[in-house]
């Protein structure tokens, strides 16, 4: 019989619960404003527009960006990555990416390659840790390389790539760097200027604690001049022209915005800024340590993937247990017997699973943590995995 106490451990998919302030901001928009931002001169429309600008300013502060107007709102990270890739890359170009990247990067690049428009090099990662050597990225760069794209934190292994070192390679090679921060924005301190990041794509609904249907692309000032638009339409600005405005952020934002979502996102980012991303990151490092100390690589029959220590890791963990061939079976047992909500499968990152050798076996079972996860929650997960592992090992031994 399923346990009544349920513990959410799927923050790599979306964060839950949301801070109270996020819900209140969305309700306030729906009950007090209701207007399309910037689409009217009346007070409610202007307040909605001001709220959106505040969100840009907060995101820019969080990332140490150069300009709030270079925070472009998108539907999600996939939308932001498509805007960056399709906006920057031209026929005949070459792109460098890695084996740990998500399908949100792999699929747009593969589509362009299958059309014969680009070529690409996927840099392999070390199978044990998932880390890429920045010098391997340097070696992959060609004279026609237009873009280097890499994931910051893996949604499979939790590996944190050495983004600052990769940024230095990109600067040395004079190639723009696109970073997929789906698993790190709001979790890990990010400084786009110090890290040499030209474009950064992130969701609003994961580490930034906003609602689904929100995301953004940060574009370093100057890079937008290298990009073309991928959609055009109404912006509420320069309505006298029938061509897209050439100023930021309107150049890349067409159509009415998800105003309630963006105002909710703004409240989520404020929550992070008020507490300090360094403080939240220290909390997640305590969770990471609890998980590693609780399982490590010494639990008989259990494989924990990714970096073995605190270094180079975010709070995303993939496991497999000997004797449980289907990761979905393990996820069901964790929910049914221990109330732990996890995710099983390939996690939209097939090359990452090929890197760690789990693709053919259907992937892994993933546990991922957030700001409301407690050390006690993680200890409970470790105990649950150890108990299931002991049972599986004993059962396997009895059938031999």
C-alpha positions as CSV (number, residue, x, y, z in Angstrom):
1,X,0.0,0.0,0.0
2,X,1.4,3.4,-0.9
3,X,2.8,5.5,1.9
4,X,1.0,8.7,2.7
5,X,4.0,11.0,3.2
6,X,5.4,12.1,-0.1
7,X,8.7,13.7,-0.7
8,X,9.4,15.5,-4.0
9,X,12.8,14.7,-5.5
10,X,12.3,15.7,-9.1
11,X,13.6,19.3,-9.1
12,X,15.6,18.6,-12.3
13,X,12.2,18.5,-14.0
14,X,10.6,21.4,-12.2
15,X,10.8,22.9,-8.7
16,X,8.1,22.1,-6.2
17,X,6.7,23.6,-4.0
18,X,6.9,27.2,-5.1
19,X,7.5,30.0,-2.6
20,X,4.3,31.6,-1.4
21,X,5.4,34.9,-2.9
22,X,5.4,33.4,-6.4
23,X,1.7,32.3,-6.2
24,X,0.7,35.6,-4.7
25,X,2.3,37.6,-7.5
26,X,0.5,35.5,-10.1
27,X,-2.9,35.9,-8.3
28,X,-2.3,39.6,-7.9
29,X,-1.7,40.0,-11.6
30,X,-4.9,38.0,-12.5
31,X,-7.1,39.8,-10.0
32,X,-5.7,43.4,-10.0
33,X,-4.0,44.0,-13.3
34,X,-5.0,41.6,-16.1
35,X,-3.6,43.8,-18.9
36,X,-1.1,43.0,-21.6
37,X,2.2,44.6,-20.7
38,X,3.0,47.7,-22.8
39,X,-0.1,47.4,-24.9
40,X,-1.9,50.3,-23.3
41,X,-1.3,53.7,-21.7
42,X,-3.6,53.0,-18.8
43,X,-2.3,52.3,-15.4
44,X,-2.8,48.5,-15.3
45,X,-0.9,48.0,-18.6
46,X,1.9,50.2,-17.4
47,X,2.2,48.4,-14.1
48,X,2.3,45.0,-15.8
49,X,5.1,46.4,-18.1
50,X,7.0,47.7,-15.1
51,X,6.7,44.3,-13.4
52,X,8.2,42.6,-16.4
53,X,11.1,45.1,-16.4
54,X,11.7,44.4,-12.8
55,X,12.0,40.7,-13.6
56,X,14.6,41.5,-16.2
57,X,16.5,43.6,-13.7
58,X,16.4,40.9,-11.1
59,X,17.6,38.2,-13.5
60,X,20.4,40.5,-14.8
61,X,21.5,41.1,-11.2
62,X,21.5,37.4,-10.4
63,X,23.7,36.6,-13.4
64,X,25.9,39.8,-13.1
65,X,24.7,40.6,-16.6
66,X,25.6,43.8,-18.5
67,X,22.1,45.0,-19.3
68,X,18.5,44.0,-18.2
69,X,17.3,44.7,-21.7
70,X,19.4,41.8,-22.9
71,X,17.3,39.4,-20.9
72,X,14.9,38.0,-23.5
73,X,11.8,36.2,-22.2
74,X,11.0,32.8,-23.8
75,X,8.6,29.9,-23.3
76,X,11.2,27.7,-21.6
77,X,14.9,26.7,-22.0
78,X,14.3,24.8,-25.2
79,X,12.8,27.9,-26.8
80,X,15.7,30.0,-25.6
81,X,18.3,27.5,-26.9
82,X,16.5,27.4,-30.3
83,X,16.5,31.2,-30.4
84,X,20.2,31.2,-29.7
85,X,21.2,28.4,-32.1
86,X,18.9,29.3,-35.0
87,X,19.5,33.0,-34.5
88,X,23.3,32.7,-34.6
89,X,24.2,29.8,-36.9
90,X,24.3,30.2,-40.7
91,X,24.6,27.6,-43.5
92,X,28.2,26.4,-43.8
93,X,28.9,27.0,-40.1
94,X,30.4,24.5,-37.7
95,X,29.3,24.1,-34.1
96,X,31.0,22.4,-31.1
97,X,29.0,20.8,-28.4
98,X,29.4,17.9,-25.9
99,X,28.1,14.4,-25.2
100,X,26.5,15.5,-22.0
101,X,24.2,18.0,-23.7
102,X,20.4,17.8,-23.5
103,X,18.2,17.2,-26.6
104,X,17.3,20.9,-26.4
105,X,20.7,21.4,-27.9
106,X,21.3,18.1,-29.7
107,X,18.0,18.1,-31.7
108,X,18.2,21.6,-33.2
109,X,21.8,21.0,-34.2
110,X,21.0,17.6,-35.7
111,X,18.1,19.0,-37.6
112,X,20.3,21.7,-39.1
113,X,23.0,19.1,-39.9
114,X,20.5,16.7,-41.5
115,X,19.4,19.6,-43.8
116,X,23.0,20.0,-44.9
117,X,23.2,23.5,-43.4
118,X,25.9,22.9,-40.7
119,X,28.5,20.5,-39.4
120,X,29.1,19.7,-35.8
121,X,31.6,18.2,-33.5
122,X,30.5,16.5,-30.2
123,X,33.3,16.5,-27.7
124,X,33.3,13.4,-25.5
125,X,33.3,13.5,-21.7
126,X,35.1,11.4,-19.2
127,X,32.9,8.4,-18.6
128,X,33.3,8.3,-14.8
129,X,32.7,11.9,-14.0
130,X,31.1,13.3,-17.1
131,X,33.6,16.1,-17.2
132,X,34.8,17.6,-20.5
133,X,38.3,18.7,-21.0
134,X,38.3,22.4,-22.1
135,X,41.3,21.7,-24.3
136,X,39.3,19.1,-26.2
137,X,36.9,21.8,-27.0
138,X,39.8,24.0,-28.2
139,X,41.0,21.2,-30.4
140,X,37.5,20.8,-31.9
141,X,37.3,24.5,-33.0
142,X,37.7,25.1,-36.8
143,X,38.1,28.2,-38.9
144,X,34.3,28.1,-39.6
145,X,33.2,27.4,-36.0
146,X,30.3,29.7,-35.3
147,X,29.3,28.5,-31.8
148,X,30.4,26.5,-28.8
149,X,27.4,25.1,-26.9
150,X,27.6,23.3,-23.6
151,X,25.4,22.3,-20.7
152,X,26.5,23.8,-17.3
153,X,25.0,21.1,-15.1
154,X,24.1,17.7,-16.4
155,X,20.5,16.6,-15.8
156,X,21.7,13.0,-15.7
157,X,25.0,12.9,-13.8
158,X,24.9,16.2,-12.0
159,X,28.3,17.1,-13.5
160,X,29.2,20.7,-13.3
161,X,31.3,21.6,-16.3
162,X,34.2,24.0,-15.9
163,X,32.3,26.8,-17.6
164,X,34.9,29.5,-16.8
165,X,37.7,27.5,-18.4
166,X,35.5,26.8,-21.4
167,X,34.7,30.5,-21.6
168,X,38.4,31.3,-21.8
169,X,38.8,28.8,-24.6
170,X,35.8,30.5,-26.4
171,X,37.4,33.9,-25.9
172,X,40.8,32.7,-27.1
173,X,39.2,31.3,-30.3
174,X,36.8,34.3,-30.8
175,X,33.8,32.0,-30.9
176,X,30.6,32.8,-29.0
177,X,29.8,30.5,-26.0
178,X,26.2,29.4,-25.4
179,X,25.5,27.8,-21.9
180,X,22.5,25.7,-21.1
181,X,21.9,26.6,-17.4
182,X,18.7,24.6,-17.0
183,X,20.0,22.8,-13.9
184,X,22.1,25.6,-12.5
185,X,20.4,29.0,-12.7
186,X,19.2,29.7,-9.2
187,X,21.0,26.7,-7.8
188,X,24.7,27.7,-8.5
189,X,26.3,31.1,-8.5
190,X,26.7,32.2,-12.1
191,X,28.6,35.3,-13.3
192,X,28.2,35.6,-17.1
193,X,30.9,38.3,-17.4
194,X,33.5,36.5,-15.3
195,X,32.7,33.2,-16.9
196,X,33.0,34.5,-20.5
197,X,29.4,33.5,-21.3
198,X,27.9,35.1,-24.5
199,X,24.5,33.6,-24.3
200,X,22.8,31.8,-21.4
201,X,19.5,29.9,-21.6
202,X,17.6,29.0,-18.5
203,X,14.1,28.0,-17.4
204,X,12.0,30.1,-15.0
205,X,10.3,27.1,-13.5
206,X,13.3,25.1,-12.1
207,X,15.9,26.7,-9.9
208,X,14.5,30.1,-10.3
209,X,11.2,28.9,-8.6
210,X,8.8,30.4,-11.1
211,X,5.9,28.7,-12.9
212,X,6.1,26.5,-16.0
213,X,5.9,28.3,-19.3
214,X,8.7,30.7,-18.4
215,X,12.3,31.0,-19.4
216,X,14.8,33.4,-20.8
217,X,17.9,33.9,-23.0
218,X,20.6,36.3,-21.8
219,X,22.5,37.8,-24.8
220,X,25.7,39.6,-24.1
221,X,25.5,43.2,-25.6
222,X,27.0,43.1,-29.1
223,X,26.1,39.5,-29.7
224,X,22.6,40.4,-30.8
225,X,24.1,42.1,-33.8
226,X,25.4,38.7,-35.0
227,X,21.9,37.1,-34.7
228,X,18.9,37.1,-36.9
229,X,15.3,36.8,-35.6
230,X,13.5,33.5,-35.7
231,X,10.0,34.9,-35.3
232,X,8.5,38.3,-36.0
233,X,5.3,40.0,-34.9
234,X,3.7,42.5,-32.7
235,X,5.8,44.0,-29.9
236,X,3.7,46.9,-28.7
237,X,6.6,49.1,-29.8
238,X,7.1,51.0,-33.1
239,X,3.7,49.9,-34.3
240,X,4.0,52.4,-37.1
241,X,6.6,50.0,-38.8
242,X,5.8,46.7,-40.5
243,X,9.3,45.4,-39.8
244,X,10.7,44.0,-36.5
245,X,12.2,46.6,-34.2
246,X,16.0,46.5,-34.1
247,X,16.4,47.3,-30.4
248,X,16.5,45.0,-27.4
249,X,14.6,43.1,-26.1
250,X,11.8,43.8,-28.6
251,X,13.9,42.5,-31.5
252,X,13.5,38.9,-30.1
253,X,10.2,39.1,-28.3
254,X,7.1,38.9,-30.5
255,X,3.5,38.6,-29.4
256,X,1.8,39.0,-26.0
257,X,3.9,37.9,-23.0
258,X,3.0,35.4,-20.4
259,X,2.6,38.2,-17.9
260,X,1.3,36.2,-14.9
261,X,4.1,33.7,-15.4
262,X,6.8,36.4,-15.7
263,X,5.5,38.2,-12.6
264,X,5.6,34.9,-10.8
265,X,9.1,34.3,-12.0
266,X,10.1,37.8,-10.8
267,X,8.9,36.9,-7.3
268,X,10.9,33.6,-7.5
269,X,14.1,35.4,-8.5
270,X,13.5,38.0,-5.7
271,X,13.2,35.1,-3.3
272,X,16.6,33.9,-4.4
273,X,18.3,37.3,-4.3
274,X,16.9,38.0,-0.8
275,X,18.3,34.8,0.6
276,X,21.5,34.9,-1.5
277,X,22.3,32.3,-4.2
278,X,25.5,31.5,-2.3
279,X,23.4,30.6,0.8
280,X,21.1,28.4,-1.3
281,X,24.1,26.8,-2.9
282,X,25.7,26.0,0.5
283,X,22.4,24.3,1.4
284,X,22.4,22.2,-1.7
285,X,26.1,21.3,-1.1
286,X,25.0,20.0,2.3
287,X,22.4,17.9,0.6
288,X,25.0,16.6,-2.0
289,X,27.4,15.7,0.9
290,X,24.6,13.8,2.7
291,X,23.8,11.8,-0.5
292,X,27.4,11.0,-1.2
293,X,28.2,10.1,2.4
294,X,25.0,8.0,2.6
295,X,25.6,6.0,-0.6
296,X,29.0,6.8,-2.0
297,X,30.3,3.9,-4.1
298,X,30.3,1.5,-1.3
299,X,26.7,0.3,-1.2
300,X,26.8,-3.3,-2.5
301,X,24.8,-3.6,-5.7
302,X,24.2,0.2,-6.2
303,X,25.9,2.3,-8.8
304,X,25.9,6.1,-8.3
305,X,26.9,8.0,-11.4
306,X,28.8,11.3,-11.8
307,X,31.6,12.9,-9.8
308,X,32.3,11.1,-6.6
309,X,32.8,14.1,-4.4
310,X,31.4,17.6,-3.8
311,X,33.6,19.2,-6.5
312,X,32.2,19.5,-10.0
313,X,28.6,18.4,-9.0
314,X,25.2,19.8,-8.6
315,X,22.3,18.2,-6.7
316,X,21.2,15.8,-9.4
317,X,21.9,12.0,-8.9
318,X,21.4,9.0,-11.1
319,X,21.4,5.5,-9.7
320,X,21.0,1.9,-10.8
321,X,20.6,-1.2,-8.6
322,X,21.8,-4.6,-9.5
323,X,18.9,-7.0,-10.0
324,X,16.5,-4.2,-10.9
325,X,16.8,-4.0,-14.7
326,X,14.2,-1.4,-15.4
327,X,14.8,2.1,-13.7
328,X,11.1,2.7,-13.8
329,X,10.6,-0.3,-11.4
330,X,12.9,1.3,-9.0
331,X,11.1,4.7,-9.3
332,X,7.8,2.9,-8.6
333,X,9.2,1.2,-5.5
334,X,10.6,4.4,-4.2
335,X,7.2,6.0,-4.5
336,X,5.1,3.1,-3.4
337,X,7.2,2.0,-0.4
338,X,8.9,5.2,0.7
339,X,6.9,8.1,-0.8
340,X,9.9,9.4,-2.8
341,X,9.0,11.0,-6.1
342,X,11.8,10.5,-8.7
343,X,12.2,10.2,-12.5
344,X,13.3,7.2,-14.4
345,X,14.5,6.9,-18.0
346,X,16.8,8.6,-20.5
347,X,16.0,12.1,-19.3
348,X,16.1,13.6,-22.9
349,X,19.9,13.2,-22.9
350,X,20.7,10.1,-24.9
351,X,24.4,10.8,-25.4
352,X,24.9,11.4,-21.6
353,X,23.5,7.9,-21.0
354,X,25.8,6.5,-23.7
355,X,28.7,8.2,-22.0
356,X,28.0,6.5,-18.6
357,X,26.9,3.2,-20.3
358,X,23.2,3.2,-19.3
359,X,21.5,3.9,-22.6
360,X,20.9,0.3,-23.7
361,X,19.6,-0.5,-20.2
362,X,16.9,2.2,-20.3
363,X,18.7,4.8,-18.4
364,X,18.7,5.5,-14.7
365,X,16.5,6.5,-11.8
366,X,17.2,10.1,-11.0
367,X,16.8,12.0,-7.7
368,X,17.2,15.8,-7.7
369,X,17.0,18.3,-4.9
370,X,16.0,21.9,-4.4
371,X,15.9,24.7,-1.7
372,X,13.1,23.1,0.2
373,X,14.7,19.6,0.3
374,X,16.1,18.9,3.8
375,X,19.0,16.9,4.9
376,X,16.5,14.5,6.6
377,X,14.8,14.0,3.2
378,X,18.1,13.0,1.6
379,X,19.0,10.7,4.5
380,X,15.5,9.1,4.0
381,X,16.3,8.6,0.3
382,X,19.7,7.0,1.1
383,X,18.1,4.6,3.6
384,X,15.4,3.7,1.1
385,X,17.9,3.0,-1.7
386,X,20.1,1.0,0.7
387,X,17.1,-1.1,1.8
388,X,15.9,-1.8,-1.7
389,X,19.5,-2.6,-2.7
390,X,19.9,-5.1,0.1
391,X,16.6,-6.8,-0.8
392,X,17.6,-6.9,-4.5
393,X,21.1,-8.3,-3.8
394,X,19.6,-10.9,-1.4
395,X,17.0,-11.9,-4.0
396,X,19.7,-12.2,-6.7
397,X,21.8,-14.4,-4.5
398,X,18.9,-16.7,-3.7
399,X,18.2,-17.3,-7.4
400,X,21.8,-18.2,-8.2
